[in-house]
Amino acid sequence: MNYILIFILGISLVLSACSNTNSDNESESVSTGLQGNVDIKVEGTETIVFYTFKNKSKETITVIGGARYKLLKDNNLIEKGGVPIKDYLNLEPEEEYKDKKIFNNLQSGSYLIIVEWNETVVTYDFTLN
């Protein structure tokens, strides 16, 4: 069942990346000093979600590695998950944490990806045709 959802999400992301609308793909959490960014790239049947969190404070920030995500299609949750916890990470000022999530064979439609790391949440709206 999970593979079917991943397959469907992949197709949808691929199609939506062909015609994407970027809305609010950058966010900053003042309390933590982290700034987040999400980008989408479609390669064949894969829709790749790249996310970056950057320490914009002047101090080292210690966070637990591993982001959580939710993928919605037409405002319905179709997948949620997370990157496995990767221990505590110390991000120096201006240092970045980068990762990606690949969805395969997503169907046509409107999507919203929500990525959360620590207290910073980043969203990205896109449409696959």
Backbone as JSON, one array per atom type, in Angstrom:
{
  "sequence": "MNYILIFILGISLVLSACSNTNSDNESESVSTGLQGNVDIKVEGTETIVFYTFKNKSKETITVIGGARYKLLKDNNLIEKGGVPIKDYLNLEPEEEYKDKKIFNNLQSGSYLIIVEWNETVVTYDFTLN",
  "N": [[0.83, -1.19, 0.0], [1.95, 1.26, 0.8], [3.85, 1.56, -1.2], [2.27, 1.98, -3.41], [1.13, 4.45, -2.8], [3.44, 6.01, -2.72], [4.22, 5.74, -5.35], [2.07, 6.98, -6.65], [2.32, 9.55, -5.6], [4.79, 10.24, -6.62], [4.34, 10.41, -9.41], [2.49, 12.48, -9.47], [3.99, 14.6, -8.44], [5.91, 14.81, -10.41], [4.42, 15.58, -12.6], [3.33, 17.94, -11.64], [5.53, 19.5, -11.27], [6.15, 20.21, -13.77], [4.41, 22.22, -14.22], [4.57, 24.37, -12.06], [3.61, 26.2, -9.17], [5.02, 28.38, -7.11], [4.58, 28.88, -3.82], [5.26, 30.45, -0.99], [7.79, 29.13, -0.31], [9.78, 29.45, 1.46], [10.82, 29.81, 4.8], [11.19, 31.12, 8.09], [12.14, 30.5, 11.4], [11.95, 32.41, 14.09], [12.48, 31.88, 16.76], [14.3, 29.77, 16.75], [16.23, 30.45, 14.92], [16.56, 29.18, 12.54], [16.34, 28.99, 9.03], [14.26, 27.91, 6.48], [14.03, 26.23, 3.28], [12.45, 25.03, 0.32], [12.66, 23.19, -2.66], [11.54, 21.93, -5.82], [12.1, 19.34, -8.14], [11.64, 17.74, -11.21], [12.35, 14.68, -12.61], [12.04, 12.61, -15.11], [10.0, 10.05, -14.04], [10.23, 10.69, -11.46], [9.69, 12.84, -8.72], [11.44, 15.14, -7.05], [11.99, 16.37, -3.9], [13.77, 18.85, -2.57], [15.14, 19.97, 0.38], [16.29, 22.54, 2.52], [17.76, 23.7, 5.46], [18.91, 26.45, 7.16], [21.21, 27.88, 9.44], [20.58, 30.91, 10.6], [21.23, 32.43, 12.71], [23.53, 34.02, 15.04], [24.79, 32.29, 16.6], [25.81, 28.92, 17.5], [23.56, 26.35, 16.7], [21.91, 23.64, 18.12], [20.33, 20.83, 16.96], [18.03, 18.12, 16.42], [18.74, 15.8, 13.96], [16.96, 14.97, 10.94], [14.15, 15.44, 9.2], [10.57, 15.99, 9.08], [7.81, 15.23, 6.95], [4.84, 16.07, 5.06], [2.68, 15.19, 2.49], [0.26, 16.55, 0.52], [-2.5, 16.09, -1.65], [-4.69, 17.81, -3.62], [-5.69, 18.94, -1.27], [-5.88, 16.73, 0.43], [-4.39, 14.48, 2.67], [-1.86, 12.44, 1.52], [0.51, 11.2, 1.97], [2.75, 10.8, 4.68], [5.71, 11.21, 6.54], [9.12, 10.7, 7.57], [12.58, 11.59, 7.74], [14.98, 9.38, 8.96], [16.06, 9.81, 12.35], [19.08, 11.48, 12.9], [20.94, 11.71, 14.95], [22.12, 14.32, 17.17], [22.68, 17.47, 15.76], [25.05, 20.0, 15.31], [24.76, 23.12, 14.15], [26.67, 25.57, 12.8], [26.83, 29.2, 12.62], [25.34, 30.28, 9.6], [25.67, 27.77, 8.5], [24.38, 24.91, 6.71], [21.78, 22.43, 6.62], [21.0, 19.85, 4.54], [18.74, 17.87, 2.62], [16.78, 15.35, 0.92], [13.71, 14.17, -0.52], [12.26, 11.65, -2.41], [9.62, 11.2, -4.61], [7.81, 8.88, -6.48], [6.21, 8.55, -9.64], [3.89, 10.3, -9.4], [0.49, 11.35, -9.68], [-1.46, 13.53, -11.85], [-2.38, 16.74, -10.6], [-3.03, 19.08, -7.89], [-0.65, 19.87, -5.47], [0.68, 20.0, -2.13], [3.53, 20.3, -0.29], [4.77, 19.83, 2.91], [7.34, 20.54, 5.0], [9.03, 19.93, 7.97], [11.36, 20.83, 10.39], [12.87, 20.67, 13.44], [11.63, 23.51, 14.9], [10.92, 24.8, 12.64], [8.96, 25.33, 9.8], [8.32, 24.62, 6.43], [6.66, 25.24, 3.38], [5.44, 24.2, 0.13], [3.69, 24.77, -2.75], [2.56, 23.05, -5.62], [1.8, 22.04, -9.0], [1.03, 19.23, -10.92], [0.8, 18.35, -14.24]],
  "CA": [[0.0, 0.0, 0.0], [2.84, 2.42, 0.85], [4.5, 1.71, -2.49], [1.28, 2.55, -4.31], [1.04, 5.87, -2.47], [4.68, 6.64, -3.15], [4.13, 5.75, -6.81], [1.1, 8.01, -7.02], [2.91, 10.84, -5.25], [5.88, 10.5, -7.55], [3.77, 10.85, -10.68], [1.88, 13.79, -9.27], [5.04, 15.6, -8.29], [6.54, 14.98, -11.71], [3.52, 16.36, -13.43], [3.15, 19.29, -11.1], [6.76, 20.26, -11.44], [6.1, 20.76, -15.12], [3.64, 23.46, -14.11], [4.52, 24.6, -10.62], [3.36, 27.51, -8.61], [5.77, 28.44, -5.86], [3.96, 29.77, -2.85], [5.78, 30.37, 0.37], [8.72, 28.03, -0.19], [10.84, 29.79, 2.4], [10.27, 30.15, 6.11], [12.19, 31.29, 9.13], [11.65, 30.43, 12.77], [12.71, 33.39, 14.87], [12.9, 31.31, 18.04], [15.43, 28.87, 16.59], [17.23, 31.0, 14.02], [16.65, 28.36, 11.32], [15.58, 29.41, 7.85], [14.04, 26.75, 5.63], [13.72, 26.42, 1.87], [12.09, 23.81, -0.39], [12.63, 23.26, -4.11], [11.04, 20.72, -6.45], [12.67, 19.05, -9.45], [11.05, 16.54, -11.8], [13.24, 13.96, -13.52], [11.32, 11.41, -15.55], [8.84, 9.74, -13.2], [10.56, 11.08, -10.08], [9.57, 14.21, -8.23], [12.42, 15.23, -5.98], [11.81, 17.5, -3.01], [15.02, 19.23, -1.91], [14.9, 20.93, 1.45], [17.48, 23.08, 3.16], [17.56, 24.51, 6.66], [20.15, 27.2, 7.38], [21.33, 28.61, 10.7], [20.69, 32.35, 10.33], [21.58, 33.13, 13.95], [24.95, 34.27, 15.23], [25.27, 31.27, 17.54], [25.63, 27.54, 17.09], [22.26, 25.78, 17.04], [21.91, 22.18, 18.21], [19.02, 20.28, 16.62], [18.02, 16.69, 16.1], [18.65, 15.6, 12.52], [15.8, 14.24, 10.46], [12.97, 16.27, 9.0], [9.28, 15.33, 8.86], [7.11, 15.81, 5.81], [3.48, 15.67, 4.71], [2.34, 15.5, 1.11], [-1.19, 16.61, 0.31], [-2.96, 16.24, -3.03], [-6.04, 18.37, -3.6], [-5.99, 19.16, 0.15], [-6.02, 15.46, 1.16], [-3.11, 13.89, 3.02], [-1.62, 11.18, 0.83], [1.67, 10.54, 2.56], [3.54, 11.53, 5.67], [6.85, 10.4, 6.97], [10.25, 11.47, 8.05], [13.93, 11.08, 7.56], [15.4, 8.84, 10.25], [16.83, 10.7, 13.23], [20.5, 11.36, 12.61], [21.65, 12.25, 16.11], [22.09, 15.77, 17.34], [23.55, 18.19, 14.84], [25.41, 21.37, 15.67], [24.9, 23.98, 12.97], [27.36, 26.84, 13.03], [26.18, 30.28, 11.88], [25.33, 30.17, 8.14], [25.79, 26.37, 8.06], [23.13, 24.36, 6.21], [21.43, 21.01, 6.64], [20.27, 19.58, 3.3], [18.3, 16.5, 2.4], [15.78, 15.27, -0.14], [12.71, 13.1, -0.51], [11.88, 11.35, -3.78], [8.32, 10.59, -4.84], [7.76, 8.3, -7.81], [4.96, 8.38, -10.38], [2.75, 11.05, -8.87], [-0.55, 11.65, -10.66], [-1.77, 14.94, -12.07], [-3.16, 17.38, -9.56], [-2.42, 20.13, -7.08], [0.02, 19.3, -4.31], [1.31, 20.83, -1.12], [4.49, 19.57, 0.53], [5.07, 20.52, 4.16], [8.54, 19.97, 5.61], [9.26, 20.51, 9.3], [12.58, 20.41, 11.08], [12.91, 21.41, 14.69], [10.41, 24.31, 14.96], [10.78, 25.52, 11.38], [8.08, 24.65, 8.85], [8.4, 25.18, 5.09], [5.66, 24.65, 2.49], [5.61, 24.46, -1.29], [2.55, 24.38, -3.58], [2.91, 22.81, -7.01], [0.79, 21.33, -9.77], [1.51, 18.32, -11.95], [-0.17, 18.23, -15.33]],
  "C": [[0.87, 1.26, 0.0], [3.5, 2.66, -0.5], [3.55, 2.33, -3.51], [1.17, 4.06, -4.07], [2.28, 6.62, -2.93], [4.68, 6.78, -4.67], [3.23, 6.88, -7.27], [1.67, 9.4, -6.74], [4.01, 11.22, -6.22], [5.38, 11.03, -8.87], [3.2, 12.25, -10.54], [2.93, 14.88, -9.15], [5.73, 15.87, -9.62], [5.68, 15.87, -12.58], [3.38, 17.78, -12.93], [4.4, 20.13, -11.25], [6.82, 20.86, -12.83], [5.36, 22.08, -15.12], [3.52, 23.8, -12.64], [4.26, 26.05, -10.28], [4.04, 27.54, -7.26], [5.07, 29.41, -4.93], [4.56, 29.49, -1.49], [6.74, 29.2, 0.53], [9.88, 28.34, 0.74], [10.22, 30.26, 3.7], [11.4, 30.29, 7.1], [11.53, 31.24, 10.49], [12.53, 31.35, 13.61], [13.25, 32.77, 16.15], [14.13, 30.42, 17.9], [16.53, 29.44, 15.72], [17.4, 30.19, 12.74], [15.79, 28.96, 10.22], [15.47, 28.19, 6.94], [13.69, 27.13, 4.21], [13.43, 25.06, 1.24], [12.1, 24.1, -1.88], [12.19, 21.91, -4.65], [11.71, 20.57, -7.81], [12.04, 17.76, -9.94], [12.05, 15.96, -12.8], [12.56, 12.66, -13.9], [10.08, 11.2, -14.7], [9.07, 10.13, -11.74], [10.31, 12.56, -9.84], [10.45, 14.29, -6.99], [12.19, 16.52, -5.2], [13.14, 17.72, -2.29], [14.68, 20.22, -0.82], [16.2, 21.27, 2.15], [17.06, 23.9, 4.37], [18.91, 25.14, 7.0], [20.09, 27.93, 8.72], [21.59, 30.08, 10.39], [21.03, 33.13, 11.6], [23.09, 33.35, 14.0], [25.58, 33.26, 16.19], [25.09, 29.88, 16.94], [24.27, 27.04, 17.57], [22.4, 24.27, 17.06], [20.49, 21.69, 17.97], [19.16, 18.79, 16.38], [17.84, 16.56, 14.6], [17.42, 14.8, 12.15], [14.57, 15.1, 10.4], [11.73, 15.39, 8.84], [8.61, 16.01, 7.69], [5.68, 15.29, 5.73], [3.28, 16.08, 3.26], [0.84, 15.44, 0.96], [-1.46, 16.78, -1.18], [-4.4, 16.7, -2.97], [-6.56, 18.48, -2.17], [-6.24, 17.9, 0.96], [-4.63, 14.88, 1.42], [-2.94, 12.57, 2.29], [-0.38, 10.47, 1.33], [2.28, 11.44, 3.62], [4.64, 10.6, 6.13], [7.95, 11.29, 7.47], [11.55, 10.8, 7.7], [14.35, 10.55, 8.92], [16.24, 9.84, 11.05], [18.32, 10.42, 13.03], [21.34, 11.94, 13.75], [21.48, 13.76, 16.19], [23.09, 16.4, 16.39], [23.81, 19.59, 15.38], [25.62, 22.15, 14.39], [25.54, 25.29, 13.38], [26.6, 27.94, 12.28], [26.42, 30.14, 10.37], [25.51, 28.74, 7.63], [24.41, 25.83, 7.7], [23.02, 22.86, 6.45], [20.58, 20.78, 5.4], [19.9, 18.12, 3.23], [17.28, 16.52, 1.28], [14.86, 14.09, 0.09], [12.28, 12.91, -1.95], [10.52, 10.66, -3.79], [8.3, 10.1, -6.28], [6.34, 8.25, -8.35], [3.75, 9.06, -9.76], [1.76, 11.36, -10.0], [-0.74, 13.15, -10.8], [-2.59, 15.48, -10.9], [-2.38, 18.47, -8.86], [-1.87, 19.52, -5.8], [0.53, 20.39, -3.38], [2.25, 19.93, -0.34], [4.79, 20.45, 1.74], [6.27, 19.81, 4.78], [8.8, 20.71, 6.91], [10.54, 19.94, 9.87], [12.75, 21.31, 12.28], [11.6, 22.2, 14.79], [10.14, 25.08, 13.67], [9.97, 24.69, 10.39], [8.15, 25.39, 7.51], [7.36, 24.48, 4.23], [5.95, 25.03, 1.04], [4.4, 23.91, -2.02], [3.04, 24.13, -4.99], [1.81, 22.0, -7.68], [1.48, 20.46, -10.81], [0.42, 18.18, -13.0], [-0.11, 16.85, -15.96]]
}
